[in-house]
Amino acid sequence: MENPHRTTHHQRSGAPAPVPANSAPRASAQGDGFAALPLIDQLQRALAHEGYATPTPIQAQAIPPLLAGKDLFGVAQTGTGKTAAFLLPLMQHLVQVKRMPSRGRPRSLILAPTRELAAQIGERIDAYGRYLNLTHTVIYGGVGQRPQEQALTRGMDIVVATPGRLLDLMQQGFAKLDNVEVFVLDEADRMLDMGFIPDIKKVIATLPRERQSLFFSATMAPEVVALARTLVRDPVHIEIEPEKPTVDRIAQKLMFVDKDHKDELLVRLMRETGMDKVIVFTQMKHVANKVAQKLNASGISAAPIHGNKSQAAREQALAGFRSGKVRALVATDIAARGIDVEAITHVVNYDLPTEPETYVHRIGRTARAGAQGDAISFCCGNEKEYLREIERLIRRPIPVDTNQPFHSERARNATGADARPEPRQQRGGGQRYGARPRGQTKRGLQGRRR
Ligand code: AMP
């Protein structure tokens, strides 16, 4: 990954000449996809350079009102193209309303929940801004503060930040938000999950009244909606429902396997099938480490990525994955959010997620921007309850692969009672632990004995 602290001064196009809003050129090499949107030529060319032919639904719906200065309340997930939906109008505004950013007082602010996501937004600014002259910097914790202080002090058109570090810098006097013209809050639902709401409220309190505000969340949880109300004024409301279409494009498979065989099954799959660019999800950080170790020990290049890893280690893992050196990224959910890697061929749920929505988020990492994808989920006996909830959410059973070498009828027949946390069963000893969980059915017992 490029150094995310880098301040970008794109010079190639010289001084950006604002183009009237309705004169998007025909010759923008995209048919009438993006050309139908009133984006300036420099952005049109950058989109052509990226190979984007058609705006995604959220882009088509959000860009015109945002260019007209409206606030936005967007319900959309990663993978819908929401980043470009907010960046393109934001960048166009900054170019058309030309103003030198003051020292320590950015012209626009984008808040993101994780450093990966913030860094990726920074990369998108690089990409879409390649023919513009805008400056930006990305700010997050876990790394030295000095370069961030320096960038802020120079004066920035765009600051992308995670809330905690931004607040630190504000409290130390390195950033003041009274000049912010456009404010974007991305992934508000994750912010909520991660406990960032108090920090965000502090940030919002220092924004000027006159501003454009954009609010994005994957869900409409009541707390999220309440926060949005304090932020946006008379917003355009756009809701993109990616779940079903995305799920439809992904070939899903379920593998019943006993817990102790998950590693071997994963190794076999990685060896014997064409699984190349794979994200393996685990629930716990230490399991991510263990699985990555097992894969490496079996000659399959893998790297763990989770919250306990240093920024340098994560960036190295991601770079290795992007270049193809690392075949499998073993990730926890929070770390994986916002990892923007093209052409992920497979998602493997080594552990099923406890929240069914997370399943949809995870498998959506493959099949990005219209591509096909494969998702394989391991399910052992005590994950059955999670499986039931997932199938209820996606409104269909996930097809079971009984041909895989570690297929376990015991896991398949486990019932809800087995889904409760319980001491790990000893193998071979036939020992029983404690009393049977109450409500255990006959089928469950049979399943367990086998
Ligand atoms: P996002 O939802 O913003 O994380 O975007 C998901 C992915 O789709 C990113 O890799 C973008 O680079 C890509 N993308 C965004 N807009 C388009 C588009 N109009 N055409 C093709 N790819 C796109």
Boltz pocket constraint, residues with backbone or C-beta under 6 A from the ligand:
constraints:
  - pocket:
      binder: B
      contacts: [[A, 51], [A, 52], [A, 53], [A, 54], [A, 55], [A, 56], [A, 59], [A, 77], [A, 78], [A, 79], [A, 80], [A, 81], [A, 82], [A, 83], [A, 84], [A, 340], [A, 368], [A, 369]]
      max_distance: 6.0
